[in-house]
Amino acid sequence: MPQHSLHHLNWVLPVRIIQAVFAIIILGLTAYVINVELSWSWYSSDTVNFNLFNSVWTLVVALPYLSLVPIFFSNLSHHYAVLAIEIVTMIFWFAGFIALGALLPPARACHGSVCDSLQAATVFGAFEWLLFAITTAFTIRLALQSSRNDAGAVHAKTSGVQTAQV
C-alpha cells in the first residue's frame, strides 16, 4: 500500500472512536431529558426522541458496519453501502442538532438540568455531524478514486484498520 494511503488510515480509527463516545454522551443526555419529560407527562419531544435514535443508529448500525464489517465480514461490506451509511448518518446528525437547537429557548432563558442537557446534546450533536461530514467526504473521495482503481480498497480505508497485504 502506498505511504500516502497509510497517512490517511492513521486518523480514521480515532475519529470512529470519538464518534462512538459522542454518540454515547448524546444517548445519555437525551435519555435523561426523555425520562424527565415522561415523569411530567405522557409526552416526550419528537426532536429529543430523534436525537436518541441518532445515537442508537450510530452505535448499533453505522459504526459497527463502517468499522467492524470491513474487517471481520468483508464479503458483507460493499462500497455503495459504506457510502450510503456515511451519508445517511451525516444527514441524521445534521437534522438532529439543527432541530434540537431550534427547540431550545435563548441561553439567558435556559435554566435547569433539562435545558443544560439539551444544550450539551446540541453541541455534541453538532460535533458529531462535523465528524461524520469529514468521514463522509473522505469516503466519497475514496469511492471516486476506487471507481477508477480497486473498489475493494474503500472498505479497509474507511474502517480505519489496515488489512494485511499479501
N, C-alpha and C positions, 0 to 999 in steps of 0.2 A: 504494500500500500504506500502511495507517495507520502512524503513527510508533511506536505501541506494539509493532507487529509487528516493525519494524526493530530495536528494542531487543533482542528475543529472538533475532533472527538473528545478532547480533554474537558470541554466545558459543558457538554450535553448532560452527562450523568449528574453533576452537581445541580444543574438547573432543574432536572427532573425531581431531585430530592427536595429542593426548595419549593417546587410546585406542590409536592405532597405535603410538606409542612404547612404551607399557606392554606391548602385545602382543609387540613385538619383544624387549623386555627379558625377558619371561617365556619367549618362544621360546628365547632363548639360554641362560637358566638351566636350563630343563627339558631342552633338548637336551644340555647339558653333563652333567647328572645321568644321563640315559639312556645317554650314551656311557660314563660311568664304570661304571654298573651292568652294561652289556653287556661291558665289559672284565673284570669279575669273574665273570660267569656268562652263561647264555643267557637270562636273565630281566631284564625291566625292569618297574617298578611300573606297574600299570594306572592308578593315580592320577596319577602323573607323566606317563604317556602321554596321559591325558585332558587335562591342562593344556597339553601340547604341541599337542594337537588344538585346544583352545580358541584358542590363539594363531594357528594356521594358519587356522581358521574365521574368526576376527576379521579377519585380514589379507587373506584371499583371497575370502571370501564377504561377510561382514557389512559391513565398512567400504566396500568398493567399491560394493556395492549401495546402502547408505544414503547415500553421499556423491557417487558419480560417476554412477550410473544416472539419478537425477532430473535431473541437469544435461545429460548427453550423450545419454541414451536415455530421455527422459521417457515415451515410449509403453510402455516395459517396466516402469515404476515404477507400482506400484499401492499405494494407501494401506493395504490389508489386508496386503500383503506386507511393506511397510515396518514396520508394527506387529508382524507375526509375527517378522520377523528381529530386531527390537529385543528382544522378549520372550524369544525362544529364546536369544539371545546373553547376555542378562542372567541367565537361569536357568543356562546353561552355566557362566558365571563364578562364580555363587553356589555351585553344586555343586562346582566345581573348587577354589576356595580353601578351602571348608569341609573337603573330603576331604583336601586337602593338609595343612591344619592338624591334622587328626585323625591323620594319618600320622606327623607329627613327634614326636620324643621331647621331654620338657621341655627348656626352654632351657639349664638347667645341665648336661644330659647331651648336648647337641647340639654336637659338635666336628667340625672339618674342613670342607673346601671343599664337599663334597656337602651336608652339613647346612646350612651357611651359604647355599648356593644355594637349597635348598628353603625356608628361612625367608624369603629375599628374594622368591622366587616367590610364596609365600603372601601376603606383604604387598602386592606389586604386584597379585596376583590380587584381593585384597580391594578395592583402589582401582579396579581395572578394573571390578569388579562395581558399585561405587558410581557410577562414571561412567555405566555402562550403565543403572543404575537411574534416574539423573537424566534421561538422554536418553529412556528408555522412558516415564517419567512425562510428559515434555514431549510426546512423540509421541502418547500416549494423550489428553492434553488437546487437542492439535491435531485428532486424529481425531474427538473428541467435538464440537469446535467446527465442524469442516468437515462433519460429517454434517448439521449444520443449515445450513451455508453451501455453500462450494465444496470438493468433495472433492479437487480437484487442488492445493489450496493446501498440503496436508501435504507433498508431495514437495519443493518448494522450501525450505520452512521447516526440514525435518529434515536436509536436505543441508548446511545452513549457508551456502549461497551463494544470493544473491538473484538471481532471474531478472528480466530487463528487463520492465517493464510498458509496454504499448502504449496 
